[in-house]
Amino acid sequence: MGQEVVYQPDGPGTPRGLTVWGSWSYNSKPLISILPLFCGAGASYQGLIPARKNDAVSVGWIYGRVSNLVPGTSAEQVLEVNYRWLYRRFLAVTPDFQYIWKPGGSSIPGVAVAGVQVSVTF
């Protein structure tokens, strides 16, 4: 996995800006790993709204190839978009949207999923 800050409108060393990431993993033993191939890519922008410098909007795409030893499956793909709203240093709320193609690698039609995560730091 790798990530890199590629744009900082306020200059180097500041938190506001765009970070891109990518990941890849492979296991050559499909008998052991139900998901022998996984890859993903995405981007996050912290401080897109200047008055909300600690909030972040993110988008990501992942692909997972299900083992050919699992009958009737192929690969799953997910597109995810979320916005982390940092209310206070100890409380963040993250609404999230995902669209999943071939859930679990099956022939089930695509599905949309919406959710909210609330994070409390003690």
C-alpha positions in Angstrom: 0.0 0.0 0.0 1.2 3.5 -0.7 -0.1 7.0 -0.3 1.2 10.4 -1.2 0.1 14.0 -0.6 0.0 15.5 -4.1 -1.5 19.0 -3.5 -1.3 21.4 -0.5 -2.9 24.8 -1.4 -1.5 26.3 1.9 2.0 25.1 1.3 4.2 22.2 2.5 3.6 20.9 6.1 0.0 22.0 6.3 -2.8 19.5 6.7 -5.2 20.9 4.0 -4.8 19.2 0.6 -5.2 16.1 -1.6 -3.8 12.7 -0.8 -4.0 9.7 -3.2 -3.5 6.1 -2.3 -3.3 2.7 -3.8 -3.1 -0.9 -2.6 -2.5 -4.3 -4.1 -2.2 -7.8 -2.6 -2.0 -11.3 -4.1 -1.9 -14.8 -2.6 -0.9 -17.6 -4.9 -2.7 -20.2 -2.8 -6.5 -19.8 -3.5 -7.1 -22.8 -1.3 -5.9 -20.8 1.7 -7.2 -17.3 0.7 -10.8 -16.8 -0.3 -9.8 -13.5 -1.8 -6.5 -14.1 -3.5 -6.4 -10.8 -5.4 -7.2 -7.4 -4.0 -6.5 -4.0 -5.3 -7.8 -0.5 -4.7 -7.2 3.2 -5.3 -8.7 6.4 -4.0 -8.2 10.0 -2.9 -9.0 12.1 0.1 -9.2 15.9 0.3 -8.9 17.4 3.8 -10.2 21.0 4.2 -12.2 21.1 0.9 -14.4 23.7 2.6 -11.9 26.3 4.0 -14.0 26.9 7.1 -14.0 23.2 7.9 -10.2 22.6 7.6 -10.3 19.2 9.5 -13.1 17.7 7.5 -12.3 15.3 4.7 -14.1 14.0 1.6 -12.9 10.7 0.2 -13.6 8.5 -2.7 -12.2 5.0 -3.3 -12.6 2.0 -5.6 -11.7 -1.6 -4.6 -11.7 -4.9 -6.5 -11.5 -8.3 -5.0 -11.2 -11.5 -7.0 -12.8 -14.5 -5.2 -11.0 -17.8 -5.3 -11.8 -20.0 -8.2 -12.4 -22.8 -5.7 -15.6 -21.0 -4.5 -18.2 -22.2 -7.0 -20.3 -19.6 -8.9 -18.2 -16.6 -8.0 -16.0 -14.2 -9.8 -15.1 -10.7 -8.5 -16.6 -7.9 -6.4 -16.1 -4.2 -7.0 -17.0 -1.4 -4.7 -17.1 2.4 -5.2 -17.2 4.3 -1.9 -17.7 8.0 -1.2 -17.8 9.5 2.3 -17.4 12.8 4.2 -15.8 12.9 7.6 -17.3 15.8 9.6 -15.1 16.5 12.6 -17.4 18.2 15.1 -14.9 18.4 17.9 -11.5 16.8 18.5 -13.3 13.8 20.2 -16.3 13.4 17.9 -16.5 12.7 14.2 -19.5 11.8 12.0 -19.0 10.1 8.6 -21.9 9.6 6.2 -21.0 7.0 3.7 -22.3 5.7 0.3 -21.2 2.5 -1.4 -22.2 0.9 -4.6 -21.2 -2.8 -4.9 -21.1 -4.7 -8.1 -21.5 -8.5 -7.8 -21.6 -8.7 -4.0 -19.4 -11.5 -2.7 -18.4 -12.2 -6.4 -21.8 -13.7 -7.0 -24.3 -13.1 -9.8 -26.5 -11.0 -7.5 -27.3 -7.5 -9.1 -25.4 -4.5 -7.9 -26.6 -2.9 -4.6 -26.3 0.6 -3.1 -25.5 1.0 0.6 -25.8 4.1 2.7 -24.6 4.4 6.3 -23.2 6.7 9.0 -20.3 6.1 11.3 -20.0 8.0 14.6 -16.5 8.0 16.2 -15.9 9.0 19.8 -12.3 9.3 21.1 -11.8 9.1 24.8 
